[in-house]
Amino acid sequence: MDTLDASFPLDPPLPAFAQIEPVGQCNLRCRMCPIQFRRDGPPYGPLAFMPFERFVELLDQLPGLRELHLQGLGEPTMHPRFFDMVAVAAARGMRVSTNSNLTLWSTRRARECIASGLAEISVSLDAATPAVYERIRVRAHFGKVLRNLRRLMAARAEARAALDVRIVMVLMRGNLREIEPVVRLAAAEGVTRVFVQHLCHDNDEASLPSQYRPLSAYVEEQRLDRARHAADVAASFAVARAAAADVGVELRLPRLGFDAPAPRTVPGCDWPWRGACISYSGDAMPCCMVATPDRMSFGNVFASSVDAVWRNQGYRDFRAALRSPPAPAVCRACSLYRGTF
């Protein structure tokens, strides 16, 4: 057995990390998100919530789980028992994290969040200018989100809790100049980390289900001067870094597509070995970047079991394909696989 085989076996042990999707729908229609194209059917649609009892069963089947990310394509806090899910997992010694658009929060929910034992929350905030934010996060209201962020920070301070709060910003041409204002807003609200990322996936693989559209379809046709764009990005990043240093915010910026290519490694991504990714309906996906099981699924863990799906032939074949270039089609346009996330 060579080193690669030893490090990335086709039949690895059950993982210590999992991403489980509590909710497969969202109250927003963000311009860069394919949630509007997702098809949900019985027995869990149209209310795309994972039953609480099913969630507990999943935890029972993953006895070695140490980290749990409770989020998927939808807004997780839409689930009526979301903080119960957090509390159950945290009580078992897991470090639990989530993402939220914060549009549905209140003072009561902020306090429930703290009491649940949640370890980390990433707040989606793509701009500090209301008009820019609301153009991206369709159906959201900037003032309400900012008010709810303040409620969360106040609840954390009141309880002297260790909850780690960070702001996550999805970088696009339309909000390039918003990085520095977001950094300063974060500092003003007591948030010490800002994570800037690219879109997860271009949605352009040949096997893309017909109801989806490539992300290029959302970009206005225009001639892009790549050299000028690269200079604009570099300037915006420099201003943002200076602001972060000035206000004491930890800023993470993504690698750029026009930078020198990231060093390639094999298999290029370790998701199918290190982490399970399970949709609200129990479908096992390769990773969170695939986002929705109608693009790729290895089977349903509710219909069999986590262990049976984790070790089935579909999962094994995918791991084998990822170990040997070229990568599976669904991986090739992934920003994590390409090293630009």
Number of C-alpha atoms within 10 A of each C-alpha: 7 6 8 11 11 10 12 19 16 20 14 16 13 20 19 17 21 24 21 24 30 30 26 29 25 17 14 17 16 18 14 18 17 18 19 14 12 18 13 17 11 9 9 15 15 12 14 23 23 22 15 16 9 15 19 13 13 18 17 12 14 17 12 14 20 17 19 23 20 21 24 24 22 25 23 25 24 20 21 13 16 20 20 16 20 24 20 16 23 20 11 12 12 22 19 23 22 22 22 20 23 22 23 15 20 16 16 11 17 20 18 18 24 22 16 19 23 24 20 17 20 20 20 19 24 25 28 21 13 13 12 15 20 16 14 21 22 13 13 21 14 20 11 15 19 17 15 21 25 16 19 25 19 17 21 20 13 11 12 10 15 13 19 15 23 22 23 22 23 21 19 16 10 13 17 17 20 20 28 22 16 23 29 21 17 23 20 11 13 16 20 19 21 26 19 19 18 18 19 20 23 16 20 17 17 9 11 16 14 8 10 15 15 14 16 12 8 10 11 7 8 6 6 8 8 10 10 10 13 15 11 15 16 13 14 16 18 13 15 22 19 12 20 24 12 12 15 15 19 16 20 14 18 16 17 16 15 11 9 8 12 13 8 10 9 13 19 18 19 16 18 21 22 15 20 23 26 29 27 26 25 25 22 25 24 24 22 21 20 20 24 26 24 14 16 18 21 19 22 19 21 16 11 11 15 25 13 13 21 23 16 15 14 14 22 19 12 16 25 18 15 21 22 12 11 11 19 16 15 20 21 16 16 21 20 17 21 18 17 20 19
